[in-house]
Amino acid sequence: MSSQAAAIPKSVETVKKLIPLFNRILVKRADPPKESKGGIVLPDNSKTKILRATVIAVGPGTRTERGEQLPMCVKPGDEVLLPDYSGTKVQLDESETYFMFRESEILAKFE
């Protein structure tokens, strides 16, 4: 193993092995702010649901009735806007939680 491979956290290696199928997208939600803009530390129960996420992995896309592959609108690394109540929670290890969405559920992409 090279020194670069040894430096990669195990959770990142696990995520790299997870490939979404069809038009599904694996995302990691942005962390909620730990303190307010004024510097007040926020308790865990007052944190709001974060609707912004980073795309981690994408599937190959759907196929038309003719069998043609439709390309995905997002790629790994893109910042996207998520709906309030949707997606499937994916727990790959104890420390990281990811969410799986269909491409049609993603509301927008940030530029």
Secondary structure by P-SEA (a helix, b strand, c coil): cccccccccaaaaaaaaccccccbbbbbcccccccccccccccccccccccbbbbcccccccccccbbbbbbccccccccccccbbbbbbbccccbbbbbbcccccccccc
